[in-house]
Amino acid sequence: MTRTLLIALGLATLAACQPEKKGETAKEAAATEMEALGKKPSLDASLPEGKDKGQKSQPETATAPNAQRSKAAGAETGSDRPSAAGQPEKGRSKAAALPAKQQETASENAGPSKRSSFTPDPSTPSPPSHIAWGALLQKHVSSEGKVDYKGFLADKAKLQAYLDELAAHPAEKGWPRNERLAYWINAYNAFTVKLILDHYPVSSITKIHDGKPWDVKWINLGGKTYSLNNIEHDIIRPGFDEPRIHFAVNCAARSCPPLLNRAWTADNLGRYLGQQARSFINNPQYNEIGQDAVQISRIFEWYAGDFGDIINYLNQYADTKIRQDAQVSYKEYDWALNGQD
């Protein structure tokens, strides 16, 4: 009886262990099949605790490509650490810190560079400085354009130094338009002052060279010799098509538009041309403007072709609106010297 019971218990134990052994055998068989197919068995069962299934571990010494670029960017800009975006914190430009749309807007709204857009040819000589001439004008010419020729005489050497500067740097075609026009206006006015000083004291410019001082060629610039008329009528008027130059070049006479006590430059040309035109046209010493009649400078008669319809031209600057059918007459021209004495 006892023997029979022991045999039964042994058989039961053997039966209970059989499925586990079968499962182990199946797992071993599957692994063997995958190895035969060249596949690796799943690592899910071997992941350490705390790792999600399907997550691959990275070697601790590996560096991601973005991190490498960030380090390189940091090295180039001197930044100690890259930002989360992969750009160095210190080295990023303001534009890079903006969203793409804001960058486009910033680019569209950007103002012009402070540096001039004109890029000179390296082979083209630079324009001369007009600073010295401007200082002389400030010192010896009043705001009304009256000239202290006696004072200029004391600074004649400084004036000659400026004229030498003009001669050494003649106007070049490669210069911007305003640079060239400023050069020629300054040259005309400075050489006119020198002409007066060379003959001072004199009561009128018309007393020089038998009344034809504008026709004599004596102005040397860049190896060429010019007269005052060459500068005004052969260079400035046909070359620039700017009627307001008649309020800029000064003939040293009382009825001539006042000499500006500033040097002309490429930067101030437009502003001062407009200022001189408005000031001259509305000054009753030179022009008397009414709605029905005007008595104006003979400059508008001598150079009528430059101004076109005179009423339309005057109305651009006149404080009083002139009727289209207004009567037009001209003032006598006073050739007395425009001096302060």
DRENZADREN-308522 format. One line per 3 residues: number of its first residue (from 1); their letters; for each residue x, y, z of C-alpha. Coordinates in steps of 0.02 Angstrom, whole numbers, padded with zeros to 5 digits. Layout:
<recs>
NUM> A> X/Y/Z ~ ...
</recs>
This chain:
<recs>
1> MTR> 00000/00000/00000 ~ 00136/00118/00050 ~ 00238/00074/-00104
4> TLL> 00092/00104/-00218 ~ 00061/00276/-00140 ~ 00242/00329/-00165
7> IAL> 00238/00280/-00349 ~ 00079/00383/-00374 ~ 00155/00536/-00293
10> GLA> 00310/00524/-00403 ~ 00207/00515/-00561 ~ 00107/00671/-00508
13> TLA> 00265/00769/-00475 ~ 00336/00720/-00645 ~ 00177/00777/-00731
16> ACQ> 00179/00946/-00645 ~ 00358/00985/-00700 ~ 00332/00936/-00883
19> PEK> 00251/01105/-00949 ~ 00391/01212/-00878 ~ 00520/01105/-00961
22> KGE> 00419/01112/-01121 ~ 00414/01303/-01113 ~ 00601/01313/-01086
25> TAK> 00630/01199/-01233 ~ 00518/01308/-01344 ~ 00614/01464/-01296
28> EAA> 00780/01382/-01333 ~ 00713/01322/-01501 ~ 00655/01497/-01548
31> ATE> 00825/01568/-01505 ~ 00909/01436/-01609 ~ 00795/01475/-01759
34> MEA> 00830/01662/-01750 ~ 01017/01631/-01743 ~ 00999/01521/-01896
37> LGK> 00910/01663/-01987 ~ 01046/01788/-01940 ~ 00934/01884/-01819
40> KPS> 00970/01934/-01643 ~ 00849/01890/-01508 ~ 00749/02029/-01425
43> LDA> 00837/02124/-01288 ~ 00674/02167/-01201 ~ 00698/02036/-01070
46> SLP> 00875/02095/-01034 ~ 00837/02284/-01013 ~ 00882/02349/-00841
49> EGK> 00746/02413/-00727 ~ 00690/02593/-00762 ~ 00710/02581/-00955
52> DKG> 00557/02577/-01063 ~ 00539/02439/-01188 ~ 00591/02492/-01361
55> QKS> 00712/02628/-01297 ~ 00890/02608/-01358 ~ 01031/02656/-01244
58> QPE> 01165/02775/-01310 ~ 01347/02749/-01268 ~ 01394/02876/-01135
61> TAT> 01544/02940/-01235 ~ 01448/02974/-01398 ~ 01419/03157/-01450
64> APN> 01265/03205/-01552 ~ 01296/03298/-01717 ~ 01199/03452/-01658
67> AQR> 01306/03462/-01503 ~ 01463/03455/-01611 ~ 01401/03599/-01721
70> SKA> 01355/03696/-01565 ~ 01528/03676/-01495 ~ 01604/03730/-01659
73> AGA> 01490/03882/-01664 ~ 01537/03922/-01486 ~ 01721/03910/-01527
76> ETG> 01702/04029/-01676 ~ 01607/04160/-01578 ~ 01698/04144/-01414
79> SDR> 01545/04078/-01324 ~ 01573/03966/-01175 ~ 01415/03866/-01197
82> PSA> 01291/03834/-01336 ~ 01108/03872/-01317 ~ 00971/03745/-01329
85> AGQ> 00947/03795/-01509 ~ 01124/03747/-01550 ~ 01186/03926/-01567
88> PEK> 01305/04009/-01445 ~ 01218/04119/-01317 ~ 01340/04265/-01336
91> GRS> 01378/04249/-01520 ~ 01203/04246/-01592 ~ 01151/04395/-01696
94> KAA> 00991/04491/-01659 ~ 00920/04433/-01824 ~ 00952/04251/-01780
97> ALP> 00857/04274/-01617 ~ 00700/04331/-01712 ~ 00568/04216/-01786
100> AKQ> 00582/04198/-01974 ~ 00438/04319/-02011 ~ 00510/04451/-01897
103> QET> 00679/04430/-01980 ~ 00599/04466/-02150 ~ 00513/04621/-02081
106> ASE> 00673/04682/-01999 ~ 00765/04660/-02162 ~ 00633/04753/-02263
109> NAG> 00625/04897/-02138 ~ 00813/04915/-02117 ~ 00869/05091/-02155
112> PSK> 01011/05133/-02274 ~ 01188/05112/-02215 ~ 01270/05264/-02142
115> RSS> 01409/05232/-02264 ~ 01375/05305/-02435 ~ 01307/05183/-02565
118> FTP> 01433/05254/-02690 ~ 01581/05139/-02710 ~ 01722/05234/-02795
121> DPS> 01838/05155/-02920 ~ 02004/05130/-02830 ~ 02090/05210/-02979
124> TPS> 01983/05369/-02966 ~ 02062/05506/-02858 ~ 01961/05557/-02706
127> PPS> 01870/05725/-02699 ~ 01956/05866/-02605 ~ 01901/05923/-02433
130> HIA> 01802/06085/-02427 ~ 01823/06110/-02240 ~ 01954/06247/-02255
133> WGA> 01846/06344/-02377 ~ 01697/06327/-02262 ~ 01797/06396/-02116
136> LLQ> 01850/06548/-02219 ~ 01670/06581/-02271 ~ 01609/06569/-02092
139> KHV> 01743/06692/-02039 ~ 01728/06822/-02176 ~ 01550/06812/-02247
142> SSE> 01394/06868/-02153 ~ 01231/06772/-02150 ~ 01165/06900/-02276
145> GKV> 01307/06860/-02396 ~ 01410/07019/-02369 ~ 01596/06985/-02390
148> DYK> 01736/07053/-02281 ~ 01869/07065/-02415 ~ 01993/07150/-02299
151> GFL> 01979/07003/-02181 ~ 02000/06883/-02327 ~ 02161/06973/-02373
154> ADK> 02234/06926/-02204 ~ 02193/06742/-02241 ~ 02246/06747/-02423
157> AKL> 02374/06608/-02394 ~ 02238/06494/-02325 ~ 02129/06532/-02475
160> QAY> 02273/06491/-02592 ~ 02302/06326/-02502 ~ 02120/06279/-02534
163> LDE> 02134/06329/-02718 ~ 02289/06220/-02731 ~ 02188/06077/-02657
166> LAA> 02056/06100/-02793 ~ 02193/06104/-02926 ~ 02270/05943/-02860
169> HPA> 02100/05854/-02856 ~ 02005/05903/-03014 ~ 01827/05843/-03034
172> EKG> 01816/05664/-03098 ~ 01678/05580/-03198 ~ 01683/05437/-03074
175> WPR> 01625/05549/-02932 ~ 01439/05555/-02887 ~ 01340/05695/-02969
178> NER> 01321/05800/-02811 ~ 01506/05783/-02772 ~ 01550/05853/-02943
181> LAY> 01423/05994/-02935 ~ 01480/06047/-02761 ~ 01659/06049/-02824
184> WIN> 01620/06166/-02969 ~ 01512/06286/-02867 ~ 01648/06300/-02734
187> AYN> 01781/06323/-02868 ~ 01682/06463/-02953 ~ 01652/06556/-02790
190> AFT> 01827/06533/-02718 ~ 01915/06590/-02877 ~ 01797/06739/-02888
193> VKL> 01850/06791/-02713 ~ 02032/06770/-02763 ~ 02002/06878/-02917
196> ILD> 01935/07018/-02807 ~ 02078/07001/-02682 ~ 02207/07008/-02822
199> HYP> 02136/07177/-02874 ~ 02080/07244/-02707 ~ 02031/07377/-02671
202> VSS> 01908/07380/-02815 ~ 01731/07450/-02822 ~ 01659/07322/-02943
205> ITK> 01709/07161/-03027 ~ 01670/07247/-03191 ~ 01822/07357/-03163
208> IHD> 01935/07205/-03187 ~ 02002/07146/-03356 ~ 01917/07286/-03453
211> GKP> 01745/07236/-03393 ~ 01763/07056/-03452 ~ 01832/06964/-03300
214> WDV> 01726/06810/-03337 ~ 01808/06778/-03506 ~ 01991/06772/-03452
217> KWI> 02064/06599/-03434 ~ 02171/06597/-03278 ~ 02100/06458/-03168
220> NLG> 02212/06304/-03168 ~ 02132/06140/-03115 ~ 02212/05973/-03148
223> GKT> 02323/06038/-03286 ~ 02181/06127/-03378 ~ 02147/06314/-03384
226> YSL> 01972/06384/-03366 ~ 01883/06551/-03361 ~ 01738/06585/-03244
229> NNI> 01623/06576/-03395 ~ 01695/06405/-03440 ~ 01649/06340/-03268
232> EHD> 01473/06412/-03266 ~ 01416/06401/-03446 ~ 01518/06257/-03517
235> IIR> 01519/06140/-03366 ~ 01387/06178/-03234 ~ 01236/06234/-03335
238> PGF> 01241/06106/-03476 ~ 01311/05967/-03369 ~ 01190/05970/-03222
241> DEP> 01026/06046/-03286 ~ 00995/06130/-03118 ~ 00925/06309/-03128
244> RIH> 00952/06337/-02941 ~ 01139/06349/-02971 ~ 01105/06532/-03015
247> FAV> 01070/06558/-02829 ~ 01232/06468/-02783 ~ 01370/06538/-02895
250> NCA> 01415/06715/-02843 ~ 01480/06854/-02957 ~ 01535/06971/-02816
253> ARS> 01401/07101/-02858 ~ 01266/07173/-02745 ~ 01124/07114/-02855
256> CPP> 01196/06939/-02868 ~ 01113/06808/-02756 ~ 01205/06815/-02589
259> LLN> 01361/06711/-02564 ~ 01320/06566/-02448 ~ 01433/06570/-02295
262> RAW> 01450/06381/-02301 ~ 01550/06270/-02416 ~ 01445/06167/-02535
265> TAD> 01458/05978/-02512 ~ 01376/05826/-02587 ~ 01276/05805/-02426
268> NLG> 01207/05982/-02408 ~ 01185/06023/-02592 ~ 00998/05989/-02607
271> RYL> 00954/06073/-02443 ~ 01052/06232/-02476 ~ 00997/06247/-02658
274> GQQ> 00816/06250/-02600 ~ 00857/06369/-02457 ~ 00950/06490/-02571
277> ARS> 00812/06489/-02701 ~ 00675/06526/-02575 ~ 00776/06659/-02484
280> FIN> 00824/06750/-02643 ~ 00653/06749/-02725 ~ 00565/06813/-02568
283> NPQ> 00694/06948/-02527 ~ 00623/07118/-02584 ~ 00801/07182/-02611
286> YNE> 00811/07066/-02761 ~ 00630/07028/-02808 ~ 00464/07112/-02775
289> IGQ> 00326/06982/-02781 ~ 00140/07023/-02792 ~ -00013/06928/-02849
292> DAV> -00041/07036/-03003 ~ 00135/07098/-03040 ~ 00316/07050/-03007
295> QIS> 00476/07147/-03027 ~ 00615/07020/-03024 ~ 00803/07000/-03044
298> RIF> 00876/07010/-03219 ~ 00950/06838/-03187 ~ 00777/06771/-03231
301> EWY> 00786/06868/-03396 ~ 00965/06824/-03442 ~ 00939/06639/-03408
304> AGD> 00755/06624/-03452 ~ 00785/06460/-03541 ~ 00848/06380/-03380
307> FGD> 00690/06424/-03282 ~ 00553/06389/-03409 ~ 00384/06469/-03371
310> IIN> 00440/06603/-03250 ~ 00274/06619/-03156 ~ 00267/06432/-03126
313> YLN> 00447/06432/-03070 ~ 00427/06577/-02949 ~ 00270/06499/-02875
316> QYA> 00372/06349/-02820 ~ 00460/06460/-02691 ~ 00364/06624/-02675
319> DTK> 00271/06659/-02514 ~ 00141/06754/-02615 ~ 00042/06658/-02747
322> IRQ> 00068/06743/-02916 ~ -00072/06744/-03045 ~ -00033/06667/-03213
325> DAQ> -00073/06831/-03301 ~ 00033/06938/-03183 ~ 00139/07075/-03261
328> VSY> 00325/07037/-03262 ~ 00463/07169/-03260 ~ 00647/07168/-03210
331> KEY> 00752/07265/-03085 ~ 00909/07358/-03130 ~ 01065/07258/-03090
334> DWA> 01185/07334/-02964 ~ 01364/07284/-03005 ~ 01442/07368/-02852
337> LNG> 01550/07252/-02747 ~ 01459/07143/-02622 ~ 01576/07195/-02482
340> QD> 01538/07240/-02302 ~ 01611/07415/-02319
</recs>
